[in-house]
Amino acid sequence: MERAGAADAVTNAAEILRVLPGSPAEKVKLRPGERILEINQVRPADLIDYLRAEAADRLHLLMAGPEGNRREIRLEKAAEEPLGVVFTSAVFDRVKTCCNRCLFCFVDQMPPGLRKTLYVKDDDYRLSFLQGSYITLTNLEPADWERIERLHLSPLYISIHATGPEIRRKLFRSPAAAEIMPSLRRLADWGISFHGQLVLCPGVNDGEALFRTLTDLGGLWPALGSLAVVPVGLTAYRQGLPELRGFTPEEAREVLAMVVSFQEKFLAAHGSRLVFAADELYLLAGKEFPPLAEYEDLWQLTNGVGLWPLFKAEFLHNLTEFFTGCQERGYSPTGKRVVLTGFAAAKLWEELAGEVRKYFPRIVMEVRPVPSVFGPEVTVAGLVTGADIISHLLEKEPDPGATILLPAVMLRREEEDFLDGYSLRQVEEAVGRRLQVVETTGEAAVRALLEGEGDQR
């Protein structure tokens, strides 16, 4: 095996972000910024390689420091005990990028001035397995397929969008992307499960095309674990891109009707509804969300499927629990809370504010939707930038005594920065106020509103 000696080998190595307290890594004095070049003579290309090599009771590490200095470390630990390091990335060599030119690609619609990593069109099967990122399967080499089968990398998360070859050519703008069913059947034959997503564009892959797609994919159960139906996201930065539009309320209702129809078929045939519509479709259609139980195992939360019903159920449960506790203690919380969010969730937050007032009339809640630099059609809180918040709060300053809350989805967890690179501290300094970051769970939200304990990260 080739030893890791070249300069590019150091660059494409596992860089340590954090060393966990009390871990074997701390005991042998591994440090953030160091890179693991080899572990037991294996040069890991990604976290998959690393985890397989790490599961041994004796480790031989070849390390490189930030200045390039090398050192070797030998240690013993229990085979099942992790070394205790967190890496800067799950992929240590180059991330595989997308080879398509999709009609609706969100990266192509990004405003300037955001974090550089947001402009990378990753399409890496390893990130799909490790982190649940959606991939197209269109850039896999024979060696990639072989590794997926050999290591049984399951489940994967796959962007399908349509099964009809002509529709796929139009969506992906790539002849190589025309056929998807053979690849999905190959995974199913290997016993590899996967979750799919369909990003729907009005007049392109809805209607009859959607009917065919759902029919085709229903035949892949149980390999297909779940399927999300998501409306296309359009920003104000589509210059030079193909013309697309969003769904009308009536079109959204038609999509939901088809989804419900197939859910009934799949539930009767497989015992699972299999296909689920994004919360945004219900908001567009002006329809009530289904009961939380109908979302089954909530596989598609990161696609915004069942996210609000889950949050609402958690919120109301914890609200009543908190009320009971307050009655027992004779405690009555008071004060003003300002909730910053996106336009999509603002009406839903208003609904919850009404529930809070029923139990705690001395709590005054103000729900503020913050306009995003992405444009008026982008209404999710996760795409609100630091500059957006600064502009909003300077234009309409909250009362001096108010507690300002914002959802954690606006921030990158480790770095605590927004999409545009502003750190939380920089935003606080710019507006002259402390901001409480709240994890997007009902329990954390109730505690933040009623106890002022917003930062539950």
C-alpha positions in Angstrom: 0.0 0.0 0.0 1.2 3.5 -0.9 2.3 5.5 2.1 0.8 8.9 2.6 3.8 11.0 1.8 2.8 13.5 -0.9 1.6 17.0 -0.1 -1.8 16.3 -1.7 -2.1 13.2 0.6 -1.9 15.5 3.6 -4.6 17.8 2.2 -6.9 14.9 1.4 -6.7 13.4 4.8 -9.0 13.2 7.9 -8.7 16.6 9.6 -9.6 16.6 13.3 -12.1 19.3 14.3 -12.6 18.3 18.0 -11.2 15.8 20.4 -13.8 14.4 22.9 -13.0 14.8 26.6 -11.9 11.6 28.3 -11.5 9.7 25.0 -8.5 7.6 23.9 -7.7 10.4 21.5 -7.3 12.9 24.3 -5.2 10.5 26.3 -2.6 10.2 23.4 -2.8 14.0 22.9 -4.4 14.2 19.5 -5.2 17.8 18.6 -7.6 19.8 16.5 -6.0 20.6 13.2 -4.0 17.4 13.0 -4.8 15.0 10.2 -4.9 11.2 10.3 -3.0 10.0 7.2 -3.3 6.3 8.0 -5.0 4.2 10.6 -3.7 0.6 10.9 -2.0 1.1 7.4 -5.3 2.1 5.9 -5.5 5.5 4.3 -9.1 6.4 4.8 -10.9 8.2 1.9 -13.9 8.9 4.1 -15.6 8.2 7.4 -16.8 4.8 6.2 -13.2 3.6 5.8 -12.2 5.3 9.1 -15.0 3.6 11.1 -14.1 0.2 9.8 -10.5 0.6 10.6 -11.2 2.2 14.0 -13.1 -0.9 15.2 -9.9 -2.6 16.5 -8.3 -3.0 19.9 -4.9 -1.8 18.7 -4.5 1.3 16.6 -1.4 2.5 14.7 -1.9 6.1 13.6 0.2 8.1 11.2 -0.5 11.8 11.9 0.4 15.1 10.2 0.3 18.4 12.1 -0.9 21.7 10.7 2.7 22.5 9.7 3.2 19.2 8.0 5.3 17.5 10.8 4.6 13.8 11.1 4.3 11.5 14.1 3.3 7.9 14.7 1.1 6.9 17.6 0.2 3.4 18.9 -2.5 2.8 21.4 -4.8 0.1 22.8 -8.5 0.4 23.5 -11.6 -1.8 23.5 -12.5 -2.7 20.0 -16.0 -1.3 20.4 -14.7 2.0 21.9 -14.4 4.9 19.5 -11.2 6.8 19.3 -13.0 10.0 20.2 -12.4 12.5 17.4 -14.8 14.6 15.3 -13.7 15.4 11.8 -14.2 18.6 9.7 -15.8 16.5 7.0 -17.2 13.0 6.5 -15.3 12.8 3.2 -11.6 13.1 3.3 -10.8 13.1 -0.4 -12.7 15.2 -3.0 -16.5 15.3 -2.7 -18.2 13.9 -5.7 -20.2 16.6 -7.5 -23.2 16.6 -9.7 -22.9 16.1 -13.4 -26.4 17.2 -14.3 -27.9 20.6 -15.1 -31.3 20.2 -13.4 -34.1 22.7 -14.3 -34.8 23.5 -10.7 -31.2 23.2 -9.2 -31.3 25.4 -6.1 -27.5 26.0 -6.2 -27.9 27.7 -9.5 -30.4 30.1 -7.9 -28.2 31.2 -5.0 -27.6 34.8 -4.3 -24.0 36.0 -4.1 -22.1 36.4 -0.9 -23.0 33.3 1.0 -20.7 30.6 2.5 -18.5 29.1 -0.3 -19.6 25.6 0.6 -23.2 26.4 -0.3 -22.2 26.7 -4.0 -20.8 23.1 -4.2 -23.2 20.8 -6.0 -22.4 17.7 -4.0 -23.7 14.4 -5.3 -21.7 11.9 -3.2 -23.1 8.5 -2.3 -21.0 8.4 0.8 -22.7 11.5 2.2 -26.0 10.0 1.2 -25.2 6.9 3.4 -23.5 8.9 6.2 -25.7 12.0 6.4 -28.8 11.4 4.5 -27.9 13.7 1.6 -29.9 13.1 -1.6 -28.0 11.9 -4.7 -29.0 11.2 -8.3 -26.9 8.0 -8.9 -25.8 9.6 -12.3 -22.1 10.0 -11.4 -21.3 6.6 -10.0 -18.4 4.7 -11.4 -18.2 0.8 -11.5 -16.0 0.9 -8.4 -18.6 3.0 -6.6 -21.4 0.5 -7.3 -19.1 -2.4 -6.3 -18.3 -0.6 -2.9 -22.0 0.1 -2.3 -22.8 -3.6 -2.8 -19.7 -5.0 -0.9 -20.2 -2.8 2.2 -24.0 -2.9 1.9 -24.3 0.9 2.3 -28.0 1.1 3.3 -30.1 3.1 3.4 -29.3 5.6 0.6 -31.3 8.8 -0.2 -32.0 9.3 -3.9 -33.4 12.2 -5.9 -35.7 10.5 -8.4 -38.1 13.3 -9.5 -39.6 11.1 -12.2 -39.3 7.6 -13.7 -40.3 8.4 -17.3 -37.1 8.6 -19.4 -38.2 11.6 -21.5 -39.4 13.6 -18.4 -36.1 12.8 -16.7 -34.1 14.0 -19.7 -36.0 17.3 -19.5 -35.6 17.6 -15.7 -32.0 16.7 -15.5 -31.0 18.2 -18.8 -28.7 15.2 -19.3 -29.2 12.1 -21.6 -27.3 10.0 -19.1 -30.0 10.6 -16.5 -32.9 9.2 -18.6 -33.1 5.8 -17.0 -33.5 5.4 -13.2 -35.5 2.2 -12.7 -32.6 -0.2 -13.6 -30.4 1.5 -11.0 -33.1 1.3 -8.4 -33.9 -2.3 -9.2 -30.2 -3.1 -8.8 -30.1 -1.7 -5.3 -33.3 -3.6 -4.4 -31.8 -6.8 -5.7 -28.8 -6.3 -3.4 -31.1 -5.8 -0.5 -30.2 -2.1 -0.1 -33.0 0.1 1.0 -33.4 3.7 -0.1 -35.6 6.7 0.5 -36.6 8.9 -2.5 -37.7 12.4 -3.2 -39.7 13.9 -6.0 -39.2 17.7 -6.6 -42.3 18.6 -8.6 -42.3 21.3 -11.2 -45.8 22.4 -12.5 -46.4 21.2 -16.0 -43.3 19.0 -16.1 -43.4 16.1 -13.7 -46.8 16.4 -12.0 -50.1 15.2 -13.4 -49.7 12.1 -15.6 -45.9 12.0 -15.1 -46.4 11.9 -11.3 -49.0 9.1 -11.7 -46.5 7.0 -13.6 -43.7 7.7 -11.2 -45.8 6.7 -8.1 -47.0 3.6 -10.0 -43.4 2.6 -10.9 -41.9 3.3 -7.5 -44.7 1.4 -5.6 -43.4 -1.8 -7.2 -40.0 -1.3 -5.5 -41.4 -1.8 -2.0 -40.0 -2.8 0.5 -36.6 -1.6 -0.8 -38.2 1.9 -1.2 -38.7 2.9 2.4 -40.4 6.3 1.8 -41.0 8.9 -0.8 -41.3 12.7 -0.4 -43.2 14.8 -2.8 -41.8 18.4 -2.6 -42.8 21.5 -4.6 -40.1 23.2 -6.5 -38.2 26.0 -4.7 -37.7 29.2 -6.7 -35.6 32.1 -5.7 -35.3 35.7 -7.0 -31.9 34.7 -8.7 -33.0 32.6 -11.7 -31.4 34.9 -14.3 -30.4 32.9 -17.4 -32.2 29.7 -16.2 -35.2 27.9 -17.8 -38.5 29.4 -17.0 -40.3 27.8 -14.1 -43.2 28.8 -11.8 -44.5 27.7 -8.5 -47.7 25.8 -7.8 -51.1 27.5 -7.6 -53.4 26.5 -4.7 -55.6 24.4 -7.0 -52.5 22.6 -8.5 -51.3 21.9 -5.0 -54.7 20.4 -4.1 -54.5 18.2 -7.1 -51.1 16.9 -6.1 -52.3 16.2 -2.6 -55.4 14.3 -3.9 -53.1 12.0 -6.0 -50.8 11.5 -3.0 -53.7 10.5 -0.8 -55.1 8.2 -3.5 -51.7 6.3 -3.7 -51.3 6.3 0.0 -54.6 4.3 0.3 -53.4 1.9 -2.4 -50.0 1.4 -0.8 -51.4 1.1 2.7 -53.7 -1.7 1.5 -51.0 -3.5 -0.4 -47.9 -3.0 1.8 -49.1 -1.8 5.2 -47.3 1.6 4.6 -48.5 4.8 2.9 -45.0 5.0 1.4 -45.5 8.4 -0.2 -45.8 11.6 1.8 -46.4 15.2 0.8 -44.2 18.1 2.1 -45.8 20.4 4.6 -45.4 23.2 2.1 -47.9 21.6 -0.2 -50.5 21.6 2.5 -49.8 25.3 3.2 -50.0 26.1 -0.6 -53.3 24.2 -0.9 -54.8 25.7 2.3 -55.4 22.2 3.6 -55.1 20.9 7.2 -52.2 18.6 7.9 -52.9 14.9 8.4 -52.7 13.5 11.9 -49.2 12.9 13.0 -49.6 9.1 13.1 -50.2 9.1 9.3 -46.6 10.2 8.8 -45.6 6.8 10.1 -41.8 6.7 10.9 -41.1 10.4 9.8 -38.3 9.4 7.5 -38.6 12.6 5.5 -38.3 15.3 8.2 -35.3 16.9 6.5 -37.5 17.3 3.4 -40.0 19.2 5.4 -42.5 16.3 5.5 -44.3 16.1 8.8 -42.0 18.7 10.4 -44.7 21.0 11.5 -47.2 18.4 12.7 -44.5 16.9 14.8 -43.4 20.2 16.2 -47.0 21.2 17.0 -47.7 17.9 18.8 -44.6 18.3 20.9 -45.3 21.9 21.6 -48.9 21.4 22.8 -47.9 18.4 24.9 -45.1 20.3 26.6 -47.3 23.4 27.0 -49.9 21.5 29.0 -47.2 19.7 31.1 -45.6 23.1 31.8 -49.0 24.6 32.8 -49.6 21.7 35.2 -46.2 22.3 36.8 -46.8 26.0 37.1 -50.1 25.4 38.9 -48.4 23.1 41.4 -45.7 25.6 42.1 -48.0 28.7 42.0 -45.8 30.1 39.3 -47.1 32.4 36.5 -44.6 33.4 33.8 -44.7 36.8 32.4 -42.9 39.0 29.8 -42.7 39.6 26.0 -41.3 37.2 23.5 -40.5 38.0 19.9 -40.2 34.9 17.6 -38.3 35.4 14.4 -39.2 32.9 11.7 -39.9 32.5 7.9 -43.2 33.4 6.3 -44.2 29.8 5.9 -44.2 29.1 9.6 -45.5 32.5 10.7 -49.2 31.6 10.5 -48.5 28.4 12.2 -46.6 30.1 15.0 -49.6 32.5 15.4 -51.7 29.4 16.0 -49.4 28.3 18.8 -49.3 31.8 20.2 -53.1 31.6 20.7 -52.6 28.4 22.6 -50.0 30.0 24.8 -52.3 32.9 25.6 -55.0 30.5 26.8 -52.7 29.1 29.5 -50.4 32.0 30.2 -52.2 35.3 29.5 -49.3 37.3 31.0 -46.9 36.1 28.2 -47.1 38.4 25.2 -45.9 36.7 22.0 -45.1 38.6 18.8 -44.4 36.5 15.7 -42.3 38.1 13.1 -41.7 36.7 9.6 -38.3 37.8 8.3 -37.9 38.5 4.6 -35.1 36.5 3.0 -32.5 37.7 0.5 -33.6 34.7 -1.6 -36.8 36.5 -2.6 -40.5 36.4 -1.7 -41.1 32.9 -2.9 -38.6 31.5 -0.4 -40.4 31.4 2.9 -38.6 28.8 5.0 -36.8 29.9 8.2 -33.6 28.0 7.3 -32.9 30.4 4.4 -33.0 33.6 6.4 -29.5 35.0 6.6 -27.7 37.0 9.3 -28.0 40.2 7.2 -31.7 39.6 6.8 -32.1 39.5 10.6 -29.9 42.6 11.1 -31.9 44.5 8.6 -35.3 43.4 10.1 -34.4 44.2 13.7 -32.8 47.6 12.9 -35.9 48.6 10.9 -38.3 47.5 13.6 -36.6 47.3 16.9 -38.3 45.1 19.5 -39.2 46.5 22.9 -36.2 46.8 25.2 -37.4 44.1 27.6 -38.4 41.6 25.0 -36.7 38.2 24.6 -35.8 37.6 20.9 -36.0 34.0 19.8 -34.8 32.5 16.5 -34.8 28.8 15.4 -31.6 26.9 15.3 -32.2 25.9 11.6 -31.0 29.4 10.7 -27.5 28.5 12.0 -24.8 26.0 11.2 -24.4 24.1 14.4 -20.7 23.9 15.0 -19.7 27.3 13.7 -22.8 29.1 14.9 -22.9 31.1 11.7 -25.6 32.0 9.2 -25.8 31.2 5.5 -24.0 34.5 4.6 -21.1 33.8 7.1 -22.3 36.2 9.8 -21.7 34.7 13.2 -24.4 34.8 15.9 -22.1 37.2 17.9 -21.7 39.5 14.9 -25.5 39.7 14.4 -26.0 40.4 18.2 -23.4 43.1 18.1 -25.0 44.7 15.0 -28.4 44.9 16.5 -27.3 45.5 20.1 -29.4 42.7 21.5 -28.9 39.1 22.7 -30.6 36.5 20.6 -31.8 33.2 22.0 -31.3 30.3 19.7 -34.0 27.6 20.0 -33.7 24.0 18.8 -36.7 23.1 16.6 -38.4 20.8 19.1 -41.6 21.5 20.8 -40.0 21.0 24.2 -37.2 23.5 23.6 -39.7 26.1 22.2 -42.0 25.9 25.2 -39.0 26.2 27.6 -37.7 29.2 25.7 -41.1 31.0 25.7 -42.0 30.3 29.3 -38.6 30.0 31.1 -36.4 32.1 28.9 -34.2 29.0 28.3 -33.9 29.3 24.5 -30.4 28.0 23.8 -30.8 24.3 24.2 -28.0 23.3 21.8 
